[in-house]
Amino acid sequence: MKIQYVILKVDDQDKALKFYTEKLGFVKKEDVTGGMRWLTVISKEGMEGIELVLEPNFPPSDKVQKMLFDAGFPAAVLGSDNIEEEYKRLKKKGVKFRGNPKTLPNATFVPFEDTCGNIIMLVQRIT
């Protein structure tokens, strides 16, 4: 068994696609319409076969998303091999971070907002 799709609820699929491709540098993989739009992006650096589904939000998940956002809980965690460089690059592109990178014994992390109702945690593992 393997992880194939990770679903991320978004308040606007077009806005999400723009953020995840233009700001984060992901690549659109699938964009299928007919009934409900199936929209996925992949990382150029990530494992082959894992897609992030940008799924439209709807009740009651929209209320849960807002509660998690307001409480500061991340909807997803993205990894980086060099969080300081990634942080600087994304800040230059206008990504809104919730603070500066913080280091714990096993990881450095910093949360940011994806403009679509989610907090995403950027993490670099320390080995």
N, C-alpha and C positions, 0 to 999 in steps of 0.2 A: 504494500500500500504506500501511496505517496501523496503529498500535498499538491494539488493541482490549481485550485482557485481559492482566493481569499476575498471575501465580499466586504466592501466598504460602502456604507450608505452615504449618499451625497445629496445635497439639496438641489443640485443642478448639474446634470451630466455634461453639458457643453462646457460649463465653467470648470468642472473637475478635470475634464480632458485637457483643457488649456493649461491648468495649473500643473498637472502631473507630467505633461509633455514639455511645456515651455519653461517651467520653473525647475522642476526636479530632473528633467532629462529622460523620462521614461518614453517608451515607444508604444504607439497604438497598435494593438494586436488584432482585436476583433471589434467590429462595429456593425451589428446586425439589427435591423429593424423589422417590425412585423409583430404587432401585438405590443410587446414590451421590448425596449431597446436593450440589447446585450452588448455592453461596452467594456473592453478590457485593455489594460496596459501591462507592459513588461519592462523589466529593468535590463539595460544593456549589460550590467555587471552581475545580475542575479543568476540563480540556478535556472537552467533550461527547464521549461515546462510549467513554471509557476506564474500564474497570471493574477493580477489585481483587478477584481470586478468593480467597476464604478456603477453601483446600482442605485436607482432613484429611491429616495426616502418616501415613506408614506406612513399614515397613522397605523399603529401606535409607535412605530420605531422612531419617528421624528421627535416625539417627546422624550424618549429615552436618549437619543443622540444629544439633544439640547441639555438634558440633565448631566450627562457625562462630560460634555464640553464645559458647562458652567462649573462643574466640580473639578475640572482639570485632569480627567482620566483620558489616556490616549486610546484611540480607536485602532491604531496599528503601530508597529515598531519597524523602522527601517534601519538597516545596518550600514556602517561606513568603515572603511579601512583607515581613514584619516579624517576624523570628525572636525578638527580645527580648520582644515582646508575646505571641507564641505560646508561648514558653518559660514565661513567668509564668503564662499561662492554664492550660497543661497541668500545671504543677507544682501549682497550686491544686486541680486535679482528681485529684491523686494519681499522676500519671504518674512513673515512676521513670527519671530521667535518669542517664546515666553521665558526670557532670561538668557543667561550665558551658559555654556557647557559646564557641567559639574562632574567631578570625578569621585567615584567610589572605589573600593579596593579592586573590583572586577570589571568596571566599565566606566566610560565617560558618556554622558547623555545630555540632551537638550530637547525640550518640546517645541513644536511649532504648529501654527494653524494652517490648514489647507485651503482656506477660503470657502469651503463647502460644508462647514459645520463640524469638522473633526479636528482633534488634536492628534498630531503624529509625533511619536518619539523617535529621535535620531540617536542611535547608540553605536559606540565603538567598544567592542569587548577588549579587555586587557588580559593578556595571557602570560 
